[in-house]
């Protein structure tokens, strides 16, 4: 099968390209369509420390890993804000499942990679599993190509993946090659069997994500298996005009907000049946009502900010404009705000759950553990506000990943 990706006329369809059929279901219907299977297997995923094969099969069949893949390859090619909204809804059902859907949705890479690489990855399957990691390793030039080495922790979904997208900094004479904005980096596509996976994922939350450690030693990487920060897609449509980093980073914020919303819903449901000392449901207590109302407003506001800032990026590329640094900085701030909000809301809901939340069998307790672990992701951390702040003040961001 030949999948020749050429830069087309922006107003024309790509012709003479073999295609896969897109799943019949609308992508926005996927969360409710998949809910029964996710709920059936989420406890088993916790025990296995990975998603069961049966659940992965249902996710693949439904097209959950095709959200940003080109339509020629059977992908939905969703605008970024729509993909993130879908992942947030999945996270209300199960955070680890949504996290895997986020981290293995790397179909957008087909618009950037070399023709030979795309043909190899997608030749026999419209749902290749590609797990990615943004912790940097190192690339050393070698005989017209590069050699990749390093250690990447927390590579979610690695045991289900056939391919890995690993971030690496290019070294020259043992030091990072520098650009105007910092070290020069690439995402590298390498086969799963070219690296070593260490079983390190023994965590207190998000156990089903199989976020193990990957080690590479002098793995050869050719130029057509690499994507840089300024890469220009060979499929010239709006989604693929977005910076590569925006394609990768936003799903984590959706997951923590979805988990936080699920915790609110869990406490609201329990409060309708749990009684206080007076024998009345605690839902009738003003303090409970206020706490839940405040938490819901916080999550809804953080979700609206996230989707609004992402929507502005979508609108820019749809109009043929380049998103400004200020717009990209606003997204970075929205990601940090999502993590900050999720931590606060999960803590307040855990407090309302009193002693019932401490048991392993508690749904609220699991949501609390999953949410706080997910919110530890670096892209959701408070230091990201610094980049956002510089763009607000009109100071160059100085961040090559922005």
VMD Tcl script that draws the C-alpha trace (Angstrom):
set ca {
  {0.00 0.00 0.00}
  {1.38 3.41 -0.94}
  {0.53 6.40 1.22}
  {2.18 9.21 -0.71}
  {1.78 12.38 1.31}
  {2.44 15.47 -0.77}
  {1.78 19.09 0.00}
  {-1.50 19.77 -1.80}
  {-3.31 22.83 -2.93}
  {-4.94 23.99 0.33}
  {-8.28 24.24 -1.45}
  {-8.13 20.78 -2.98}
  {-8.53 17.26 -1.69}
  {-5.58 14.89 -1.78}
  {-6.04 12.60 -4.75}
  {-4.73 9.12 -5.57}
  {-4.11 8.20 -1.94}
  {-5.34 4.85 -0.60}
  {-7.60 5.43 2.37}
  {-9.07 3.63 5.35}
  {-12.73 3.91 6.21}
  {-13.58 6.12 9.13}
  {-15.61 4.58 11.99}
  {-19.34 5.05 11.57}
  {-19.90 6.63 14.98}
  {-19.55 10.36 15.46}
  {-16.52 11.06 17.66}
  {-18.57 13.02 20.20}
  {-20.62 9.86 20.78}
  {-17.59 7.80 21.78}
  {-17.65 8.47 25.55}
  {-21.19 7.16 26.03}
  {-20.68 4.42 23.45}
  {-17.62 3.18 25.31}
  {-18.91 3.79 28.84}
  {-20.11 0.20 29.48}
  {-16.77 -1.32 28.48}
  {-14.71 1.27 30.35}
  {-16.72 0.75 33.54}
  {-16.52 -3.02 33.11}
  {-12.71 -3.08 32.92}
  {-11.53 -0.11 34.98}
  {-11.05 -2.12 38.19}
  {-9.16 -4.82 36.30}
  {-6.96 -2.10 34.78}
  {-6.12 -0.94 38.30}
  {-4.99 -4.45 39.23}
  {-3.07 -5.12 36.00}
  {-1.46 -1.66 35.94}
  {-2.47 -1.38 32.28}
  {-5.65 -1.37 30.24}
  {-6.86 -4.93 29.56}
  {-6.54 -6.11 25.99}
  {-10.32 -6.36 25.70}
  {-10.77 -2.70 26.55}
  {-7.98 -1.62 24.21}
  {-9.68 -3.61 21.46}
  {-12.98 -1.80 22.00}
  {-11.22 1.58 22.02}
  {-9.45 0.79 18.75}
  {-12.55 -0.52 17.03}
  {-14.49 2.62 17.95}
  {-11.74 4.86 16.58}
  {-10.66 6.35 19.92}
  {-7.05 6.51 18.70}
  {-7.92 8.31 15.45}
  {-9.02 11.68 16.85}
  {-6.28 13.68 15.12}
  {-5.28 11.29 12.32}
  {-5.72 12.48 8.72}
  {-9.02 11.55 7.14}
  {-7.15 9.67 4.36}
  {-6.09 7.19 7.04}
  {-9.57 6.85 8.50}
  {-9.03 9.59 11.08}
  {-11.54 12.05 12.47}
  {-9.09 14.98 12.06}
  {-10.83 16.88 14.85}
  {-9.93 20.45 15.74}
  {-7.88 20.52 18.91}
  {-10.62 21.91 21.17}
  {-13.05 19.18 20.10}
  {-10.50 16.42 20.80}
  {-9.78 17.84 24.24}
  {-13.49 18.15 25.07}
  {-13.96 14.49 24.12}
  {-11.04 13.38 26.31}
  {-12.47 15.34 29.25}
  {-15.75 13.44 28.91}
  {-13.89 10.12 28.82}
  {-12.03 11.13 31.99}
  {-15.32 11.56 33.83}
  {-15.80 7.82 33.27}
  {-12.19 6.79 33.96}
  {-9.07 8.90 34.18}
  {-6.52 6.21 33.22}
  {-8.49 5.23 30.11}
  {-8.74 8.87 29.02}
  {-5.02 9.32 29.68}
  {-4.17 6.40 27.39}
  {-6.49 7.72 24.70}
  {-4.69 11.07 24.95}
  {-1.14 9.71 24.97}
  {-1.69 7.25 22.13}
  {-3.49 9.71 19.85}
  {-0.45 10.45 17.71}
  {-2.05 10.05 14.30}
  {-1.33 13.71 13.51}
  {2.28 12.63 13.00}
  {1.30 11.14 9.64}
  {0.97 14.68 8.29}
  {4.60 15.48 9.21}
  {6.62 12.28 8.84}
  {8.36 11.06 5.71}
  {6.45 9.02 3.14}
  {8.35 5.80 3.82}
  {7.78 6.05 7.55}
  {4.06 6.70 7.16}
  {3.71 3.75 4.82}
  {5.55 1.48 7.27}
  {3.53 2.55 10.32}
  {0.08 2.67 8.71}
  {0.45 0.11 5.90}
  {-1.57 -2.69 7.52}
  {-3.52 -1.01 10.29}
  {-5.49 2.25 10.62}
  {-4.91 2.18 14.40}
  {-1.16 1.95 15.03}
  {-0.44 2.47 18.72}
  {2.12 5.26 19.18}
  {2.99 6.27 22.76}
  {4.89 9.49 23.29}
  {7.03 11.10 25.96}
  {8.19 14.70 26.34}
  {11.09 13.99 28.69}
  {14.17 14.65 26.56}
  {16.85 12.18 25.56}
  {19.75 12.89 23.22}
  {20.39 12.70 19.48}
  {23.94 12.45 18.14}
  {24.58 12.95 14.39}
  {25.82 9.77 12.76}
  {26.54 9.08 9.08}
  {23.72 11.19 7.63}
  {21.27 10.26 10.37}
  {21.22 10.24 14.15}
  {21.64 7.91 17.09}
  {19.08 8.19 19.90}
  {19.96 7.49 23.52}
  {18.39 8.30 26.86}
  {15.89 7.34 29.52}
  {12.25 8.42 29.39}
  {10.16 7.93 32.50}
  {6.37 7.81 32.59}
  {5.76 6.65 29.01}
  {2.05 5.93 29.35}
  {0.66 3.01 27.38}
  {4.10 1.79 26.35}
  {3.31 -1.92 26.55}
  {0.37 -1.49 24.16}
  {2.41 0.54 21.67}
  {4.13 -0.66 18.53}
  {5.89 2.69 18.07}
  {7.20 5.39 20.37}
  {7.48 9.15 19.84}
  {10.41 10.22 22.02}
  {11.64 13.79 22.50}
  {15.37 14.33 22.15}
  {17.83 17.22 22.12}
  {20.46 17.29 19.36}
  {24.02 17.23 20.68}
  {27.11 18.65 19.00}
  {30.50 18.01 20.59}
  {28.69 16.75 23.66}
  {26.59 19.88 24.12}
  {23.04 20.79 23.04}
  {22.83 22.46 19.64}
  {21.35 25.89 20.36}
  {18.75 27.96 18.50}
  {17.46 31.46 19.21}
  {14.89 30.03 21.63}
  {16.96 27.28 23.25}
  {18.20 23.75 22.58}
  {17.26 22.25 19.22}
  {15.00 19.22 19.63}
  {13.12 16.60 17.65}
  {10.40 14.05 18.23}
  {11.70 10.71 17.01}
  {9.56 7.76 15.90}
  {11.22 4.46 16.82}
  {9.88 0.90 16.93}
  {8.88 -0.43 20.33}
  {11.24 -3.38 19.91}
  {14.27 -1.08 19.46}
  {14.15 0.07 23.09}
  {14.12 -1.52 26.54}
  {11.07 -1.07 28.78}
  {11.57 -1.21 32.54}
  {8.67 -2.16 34.80}
  {8.74 0.90 37.07}
  {5.05 1.86 37.24}
  {4.13 1.02 40.85}
  {2.11 4.12 41.63}
  {-0.56 5.29 44.06}
  {-2.89 6.53 41.31}
  {-3.48 6.28 37.55}
  {-2.28 2.69 37.91}
  {-3.99 1.57 34.72}
  {-1.84 3.82 32.52}
  {1.16 1.47 32.35}
  {3.52 4.46 32.55}
  {6.78 2.56 32.53}
  {10.34 3.69 31.78}
  {11.90 3.47 28.31}
  {15.65 3.21 27.72}
  {17.30 3.66 24.32}
  {20.97 3.10 23.51}
  {22.26 4.30 20.14}
  {19.02 3.59 18.29}
  {19.37 4.72 14.64}
  {16.90 7.39 13.54}
  {16.65 8.71 9.99}
  {15.49 12.22 9.12}
  {12.12 11.01 7.81}
  {11.29 9.64 11.28}
  {11.82 12.96 13.04}
  {9.57 15.99 13.61}
  {10.92 19.34 14.77}
  {9.15 22.29 16.43}
  {8.92 24.23 13.17}
  {7.97 21.30 10.97}
  {5.62 22.11 8.09}
  {3.02 19.43 7.44}
  {2.75 17.93 3.99}
  {-1.02 17.83 4.42}
  {-1.98 21.49 4.41}
  {-5.21 21.57 6.37}
  {-6.03 23.52 9.54}
  {-5.29 20.87 12.17}
  {-1.81 20.29 10.82}
  {-0.90 23.96 10.79}
  {-0.85 23.92 14.59}
  {2.55 23.69 16.32}
  {3.49 20.11 17.12}
  {3.69 20.81 20.85}
  {0.07 22.00 20.93}
  {-0.98 18.73 19.35}
  {0.70 16.82 22.18}
  {0.30 18.68 25.46}
  {-3.33 19.68 26.00}
  {-4.97 16.33 26.75}
  {-3.56 16.04 30.26}
  {-5.47 19.12 31.38}
  {-8.67 17.62 30.03}
  {-8.06 14.43 32.00}
  {-7.55 16.13 35.38}
  {-10.62 18.32 34.88}
  {-12.71 15.28 33.92}
  {-11.56 13.42 37.03}
  {-12.35 16.45 39.20}
  {-15.84 16.68 37.70}
  {-16.38 12.97 38.35}
  {-15.42 13.53 41.99}
  {-18.02 16.29 42.27}
  {-20.67 14.02 40.75}
  {-19.69 11.21 43.15}
  {-20.00 13.43 46.23}
  {-23.30 14.85 44.97}
  {-24.70 11.33 44.52}
  {-23.52 10.16 47.95}
  {-24.88 13.27 49.64}
  {-28.39 12.40 48.49}
  {-28.36 9.11 50.40}
  {-25.91 9.65 53.24}
  {-27.58 11.04 56.36}
  {-26.31 13.34 59.05}
  {-26.89 13.19 62.83}
  {-30.42 14.52 62.35}
  {-31.29 11.65 59.99}
  {-31.70 13.95 56.97}
  {-29.61 13.55 53.79}
  {-26.49 15.68 54.01}
  {-27.42 17.15 50.63}
  {-29.81 19.36 52.57}
  {-26.96 20.99 54.51}
  {-26.05 24.47 53.22}
  {-22.32 23.87 53.69}
  {-22.47 20.80 51.44}
  {-24.48 22.67 48.84}
  {-22.02 25.59 48.87}
  {-18.96 23.35 48.62}
  {-20.35 21.43 45.66}
  {-21.58 24.58 43.96}
  {-18.18 26.23 44.35}
  {-16.33 23.17 43.07}
  {-18.58 22.83 40.03}
  {-18.08 26.50 39.17}
  {-14.31 26.13 39.50}
  {-14.13 23.12 37.19}
  {-16.55 24.60 34.66}
  {-14.55 27.83 34.56}
  {-11.23 26.02 34.10}
  {-12.73 23.84 31.36}
  {-14.16 26.91 29.59}
  {-10.77 28.65 29.73}
  {-9.01 25.60 28.33}
  {-11.44 25.13 25.46}
  {-11.57 28.87 24.69}
  {-7.81 29.22 24.41}
  {-7.55 26.07 22.31}
  {-10.46 27.28 20.20}
  {-8.53 30.46 19.44}
  {-5.66 28.36 18.06}
  {-8.15 26.38 15.97}
  {-9.71 29.58 14.65}
  {-6.33 31.03 13.71}
  {-5.26 28.06 11.61}
  {-8.73 27.73 10.09}
  {-8.35 31.32 8.85}
  {-4.85 30.68 7.56}
  {-3.24 32.76 10.31}
  {-0.30 31.83 12.52}
  {-1.28 31.70 16.19}
  {0.49 34.44 18.10}
  {2.89 33.79 20.94}
  {0.35 35.42 23.27}
  {-2.32 32.94 22.16}
  {0.01 30.00 22.68}
  {1.04 31.44 26.04}
  {-2.61 31.67 27.06}
  {-2.95 27.94 26.40}
  {0.06 27.28 28.62}
  {-1.59 29.28 31.39}
  {-4.85 27.39 30.93}
  {-3.01 24.08 31.36}
  {-1.48 25.18 34.65}
  {-4.82 26.56 35.79}
  {-6.46 23.21 35.04}
  {-3.94 21.37 37.20}
  {-4.27 23.91 40.01}
  {-8.07 23.79 39.90}
  {-8.22 20.00 39.81}
  {-6.00 19.69 42.89}
  {-8.13 22.15 44.86}
  {-11.44 20.57 43.86}
  {-10.30 17.00 44.46}
  {-9.05 17.95 47.92}
  {-12.32 19.64 48.84}
  {-14.38 16.69 47.59}
  {-12.17 14.21 49.45}
  {-12.75 16.23 52.63}
  {-16.50 16.09 52.10}
  {-16.25 12.32 51.63}
  {-15.05 12.01 55.26}
  {-13.86 8.56 56.34}
  {-15.61 6.71 53.51}
  {-13.05 8.08 51.02}
  {-10.08 6.37 52.68}
  {-11.03 2.82 51.68}
  {-9.61 1.11 48.62}
  {-13.13 0.30 47.50}
  {-14.18 3.97 47.51}
  {-14.85 5.44 44.08}
  {-14.14 8.90 45.51}
  {-10.85 7.72 46.98}
  {-9.75 6.34 43.62}
  {-10.70 9.57 41.85}
  {-8.69 11.52 44.41}
  {-5.61 9.35 43.93}
  {-5.89 9.32 40.14}
  {-6.44 13.05 39.90}
  {-3.56 14.07 42.12}
  {-1.16 11.74 40.33}
  {-2.27 13.01 36.91}
  {-1.90 16.62 38.04}
  {1.80 15.97 38.75}
  {2.50 16.10 35.00}
  {5.08 18.80 34.30}
  {2.93 20.58 31.70}
  {0.26 21.17 34.38}
  {2.69 22.53 36.96}
  {2.80 26.06 38.37}
  {6.11 27.02 36.65}
  {4.24 26.99 33.32}
  {2.59 30.22 34.48}
  {5.98 31.90 34.01}
  {5.86 31.31 30.25}
  {2.26 32.51 30.13}
  {3.16 35.59 32.14}
  {5.98 36.57 29.83}
  {3.65 36.47 26.84}
  {1.10 38.61 28.69}
  {3.78 41.21 29.40}
  {5.05 41.17 25.83}
  {8.37 39.62 26.84}
  {9.68 36.89 24.51}
  {8.67 33.54 25.96}
  {12.11 32.05 25.49}
  {10.64 28.55 25.38}
  {11.33 26.42 22.29}
  {8.39 24.14 23.11}
  {5.79 26.96 23.09}
}
mol new
graphics top color blue
foreach p $ca { graphics top sphere $p radius 0.5 }
foreach p [lrange $ca 0 end-1] q [lrange $ca 1 end] { graphics top cylinder $p $q radius 0.2 }
display resetview
